[in-house]
Amino acid sequence: MPEALASRAILFAVPFLVWGLWWTWARRTGRPMGSTPWPWLFAAGAALVGISLMAGAIFHTDNRGEVYVPAETTASGQVTKGHFEHPAAKHP
């Protein structure tokens, strides 16, 4: 969960970083600067986050029909991760 939030925060920050790099380059080369386009930067960041959420929903693997095996603690004290398994085939 923290990884997903961090990746979405980075995606949201990309337009601001690109604009900051352009602003720095423009000032060094003496180009005229306008005001900061805050609404456009927020909209672009929100669009990137929205696209990433849609892509995650489209390309996420489907686990319907699988059985969830919860995390367990072994005798040595290590914890095994929870995971999905295909159900065993029933033999007549």
N, C-alpha and C positions, 0 to 999 in steps of 0.2 A: 504494500500500500504506500509506504513512503517513497518508493522508487517511482510509482505512477504519479504521485503528486510532484515530485522533483522534476520529472520529465515534462509534465504539463507546465510547470512554472518556467522552465527553460524555454519551452515553445512560446509561452506568452511574452517572454523577455526578448525574443529574437528581433522583432521589429524595432524595439527601443535601442538595442545594441547596434543594429544596422544604421538607424538614423543617427546615433551618436558617432559612429565611424564616419558617416558622410558629413556630418556637421564639423567634425575635427578636420577632415580633409578640405572642406570648403573654406574654412577659416584660414587654414595655412596657405591656400592658393589665392586668397583674396577675393573669393566670390561673394556676391551679396547674399545675405541670409534673410529669410522670412521668419515669421514666428513659428514656434514649435507646434506641429500638428497633433496635439494630444488626442483628440477624438479619433483620428485616423490610426494612430499608433495603438490605442486601446482596441479599436475594431479589428485591426490586423492581428493582434495577439489573440483576441477572442476567436477569430476565424481559424487560426492555426490550432488552437485547443479544440474547437469544435470538429475540425477535420480529423484530428487525431482520435477523438472519441468515436466518431463514425467509423474510422478505419479499424479501430479496436473491436467494435461490434461486428463489423463485416468479416474480418479475418481471424477472429477468435475461434479456437477449435471447439467443436460441439461435444459435450460430454453427456448428452442425454443417452439413456440406456446403459450407462456405466455405473458401477458401484463405487461409492466413496469409502476409502479405507482411512480412518482417522489416524492422527499421529499417535505413536506409542512410545513408552519408555522401555528400553531393553534392560536386561538384568545388570549390564555394566553401567547403567545410568545415562546412556546416550539416548537421544530422542530421534526417532525416525519421522520423516515428513509425512504428512497426509497426502494421499494421491487417489486418483481414479483408476479403477481396473475394469477390464472387460469381464462381464459375468461368465462364469464357467458354463460350457455347453452342457445342456441336459441330455443324458443318454436314456433312451427308452428301455 
